[in-house]
């Protein structure tokens, strides 16, 4: 069998399969299906410095080859996350490798949640920074689409924590390579991509939007070609590890991301259709490596061959 151990620099994973933030809750719901400690990492739903109820319902709509969502980053807030038995205490007991996704509406809010997690970091492997949030102090400009804001928020968070930082890049930019390099230069230890693409859907019978927020984030198989291309471009621009995601439903999808340059991958929307999807992807990766005579996952990272 191939060695599935995955080296992401400041963190080492038992295998390269992670869960995408917002698609796996805080892990507890899935323990009836499999041992979540078998995953490379559990990336929890976004946590802010304050409790947040999210958007009005309906918040999810199925689309062609995908899903539209506008959950609105609902979460219990960092204090409850750290101390309520169903959140971080549960994750510690589970033995899972835990990555905490964080977000804020201002740089100060990002720094506040990072500082609180730093003060009680036992059991936390890394922080993933969700920079697709609107900056309320800059007129609603998303941190992830303004390279200056991106650099500043990462730098400020870096000053608040010693935990490894993963910056989750927005796809809604003109040149993903520039933003990947800016994240690296600002102190991010890894990057993950892509976050959802903006979209909307309308019920033609009621003539109303299918989600209350009108617009939402598109995920699922429909966005995979965009995600693979962006992972390829980003991995060429940086020396830090890249975590790929966006439409991964099976092992074949995951292998594309590895060949494009990702060192690890995250399964997201597929989990809603099949809670066992991450484990099936993991088993399929192992089978692929064995079939191709690969000794480790690193044997295929960035190994796409050009057509001659």
Secondary structure, DSSP 8 states (H G I E B T S, - for coil): --B--EE-SS-EESSSEEE-TTSSTTSGGGTTTS-GGGSSBEEEEEE-SS-B----S--EEEETTEEEE-----B--HHHHHHSTTTHHHHHHHT--EEEEE--SSHHHHHHHHHHHHHT-TTEEEEEEE--SEEGGGTTEEGGG-HHHHHHHHHHHHTT--SEEEEE--S-SS-HHHHHHHHHHTT-SEEEE---EEEE-EETTTTEESSTTSEEEEESGGGHHHHHHHHHHHHHH-SSEEEEESS--SHHHHHHHHHHT-SEEEE-THHHH-TTHHHHHHHHHHHHHHHTT-SBGGGTTT------
